[in-house]
């Protein structure tokens, strides 16, 4: 291929096939040929971060956020990586930037996947906020993520990554605990029933 998008597409397919060194090489070629295209920066940054290359991954995702100042994708991708490392303060800072940029129904976000398009990353934001004792804000994020999940067609739910499945299930469980702690056993029971349904 002689253009950046073709190399990006090859890299994406190779990554799905778990041919990681080849995928990295294709993403790097895509960046070299298309310096202003944000997609290879995000995909390569996310991949390197997941492989332990935190400094380079962070650098690429920050560059993506600079190249696409209206897109939430680089921000919530970086936040997710910080969340996975339990760097809650860093994760919250980038989740907040993602919320500022978030526009439901944005086609550029939806192409990254059903979890991204529906805003299910808000559940991850909620978990980080809860870890810092910001319970009311956490609950608001959980409620939004759960509402978005419940609106999703079953076919889209089956496409969710394990990370999205995990944070959504956490959201249900924390909401059920909140209801029980407030003495609303009926709501706690209903929430857990929804959780069981989601697990099926």
N, C-alpha and C positions, 0 to 999 in steps of 0.2 A: 504493500500500500504506500501511496505517496502523499496522503493527506492525514491530518491528525485524527479526524473522526473515525476513519477506517482503522487506524491503530488502536484507538480507544475501544471500538467494538470488538476487535480481536482480543484485546486484553480482558475485556469483560467475560467473553466466552471462555477463554483460557482459565480465568479465575474460577468460573463455575465448574470447570473440569478438574480443578485442584492442581493445575499446572502453574504453580505460583511463580517460579522464577521467570517463566516465559511471559506470564501476565504482567509482572513488574516491568519487564523490558518493553513490552508494548505500550504500557501506560507512559513510560518515560519518553518513548518516541512520540507519543501523542502530544505530550507537553512541549517537546522540542519543536514540533511542527505547528502547534496551535497554542501559542502562549496565552491567549485570551480566553480559551475554552475552559470553563471551570470544572467540567465533568471529570477529566483525568486527574486533576488535583485532588478532588474529593475521593475518588475511588482509590487512588494510590495512597493518599494520606491515611485513609481508613484502614486499608490493607496493611500498610507498614506499621501503623499503631498496633493493630491486632497481633502482628508478628513480633512485637517487642521493640520496634524502631520508633520509640515514642517521640524523640526530638525531631526526627525528619517528618514523621507523621503529623505532628503538631504544626511544624513549619508549613507543610503543604496545605493543611486545612485552614490555617490562618491566611495563607495566600488566596485560597479559594474564597474566603469570606471577604477579602479585599476586592477581588475581581468581580464578585457578585454581591454588591452591597444591599440588595433588596431580597436576597434569597435566604431562607432560614436553614437550608440544608447543610452548609458547612458548619453552622453554629450548633445545630442539634447533633450532628455527627461527632463533632469534637466533644460536646457535652456528654454524649453516650460513652465515649472512650474514657473520659475522666470519671464518669459515674462507675464504670467497671473497675476502675482503680481505687474507688472510694475516695477520690479527691473531690469531696462534695462541694467545697467552696468554688473551685474552678469550674465544676460541672454547672453549678447554679448560675454563675456569671454568663456562661455561654447559652444555657437554656433561656435565660432572660433575654439575651439578644435574639434568640430564635423566636421567642414569643413576639417581640417587637416587629419582626419581619414576617410573621406568619399570616397568611391570607388563605382561609379555607377555600378549597376548590381550585387552587393554583395548579395548573396543568404541569408546570415545570417541576413542582414538588411531587405530584402524583406519579410521574414517570420513574421515580426512585423506588416505588413499591407501595403496597396498600397501607402498611403501617405508617410510613412517612406521610402519605397523602391524607390519611384520616387524622393525623395529629396524635397518634398513640404514644409518641415520645413524651407527651405531657405526663404520662404515668411515671416515667423515669424521673422527670422533673419533680413530681410529687414525692418520690422516695428520697431524693436528695434533700428536699426541703424538710421532710420529716426527720431525717438524720440530724438536722441542725435545729430541731425543736420548733420549726415554723409550721405548726400543725394545721392552722386554719387555711393557709395558702396551699399546703399539701393536699388537704381534702378537696379544695376547689379544683386542683389539677387532676386528682383521681376521678372526680365526678365527670369532668369533661372527657377524659380518656375513656371511661367506661361507657358514657353515652355515645361516643363515636364508635366504639367497638360494637355496641348493640345495634347500631344502624348498618353495620357492614354486612353485605351478603355472605352467605356461608362459603361461597367459592373464594371470596377475598380473604376470609379468615384462614382458610387452608394454606394460603400463600405466605402467611406471616412467618417471620424468622422466630427462632427460639427466644431471642432476646425480647421481642415484642410480646410474645406469649407470656413470658415470665413477668414482665413489668405490669401487664394488664391483670394477671392473676393476683399479683401483689396488691394492686389497686382494689380489687374486689375484697380481698381479705382484710386490708386495713379499714375499708369503709364498714365492713361487718363488725370489726372490733370497735370502731368509733360508735356505731349504733348501740352495741351491747353496753359499752361504757356509759352511754347516756341514758341507759335504762330502756331503750326501745328494742325489746327482744324481737318484736314482730319484723321490724325493718332488718335487724341483724339476720334473722332466719331467711327472709326474702333474698337478701344480698348473697347469702351463702348458697341458696338454691340456684341463683343465677351463676354463681361461681362453678357449682357442680355441672350445670348445663354447659358452661363454656369449656369445661374439661373433657366433655364427651366427644 
